[in-house]
Amino acid sequence: MFKFWGDGSELSKELVRSIAVRSTENFNWTFIFILAVVFYVYWTEIHKKNFEAVFAGLALYGVHWLYEICNAIIGHVFGYPLWSVSNESTTFILLIGVCWELSMMFSLAGIISFKMMPQDRTKRYFAKNGRKGVSCKLVVALEMALLFALFESFLAGTSNHSFIWVYKWWGVVPVFITTYVPFFLASNYVPDMAPAARKKFLIIEWAAVAVLLAVLIPCGVI
């Protein structure tokens, strides 16, 4: 059921080669429903003036897009990306490594992680006898990263190949360390940055996403 590393098999390679990016062949109305749910969550937070939660969601979602763009570039240059999604597992593939359902989940993941932290985000665990302890932001980021990495290992082992890992050296451990930890560090730390620094971070992050998508998609790179 769980798959912890890529296998380098011909089946995995063939599945990646058959991916139809931005094809509407499997499109259905769940696309609209999921989008409506995301809009509802964000506008509810905005209406309640929970702007820190919104910042958390946007911070993680922007990092997610930068990673997906890099993954697609790796696939273009080296033949195979680090991770892929199969045609059979989704209604719409945005980039070779991310489908609509997965991307919308990541648009909410930062908000979820932010809300899982203690109300007092200055709280530190194991702080006693003069020790500073560990920030709750870091602890929750590591917990969420581990949960997501394990769930990805489940997806990689599904019969419809929801997730495809081709490279034998890529799997749960590098996913946890290099991907999900940075995701949740962004969602947990960016909201508490100084307003000017937070604004600069989000603007640069999303400007980079917009420029890369605008340039690389028409060029056929991703």
Secondary structure, DSSP 8 states (H G I E B T S, - for coil): ----B----HHHHHHHHT--TT--TT--THHHHHHHHHHHHHHHHHHTT-HHHHHHHHHHHHHHHHHHHHHHHHHHHHSS-S-EE-GGG-S-EEETTEEHHHHHHHHHHHHHHHHHS-SSTT-EET--TT---EEHHHHHHHHHHHHHHHHHHHHHTSTT-SEE--STT-BHHHIIIIIIHHHHHHHHHGGGS-HHHHHHHHHHHHHHHHHHHHHHTTTT--
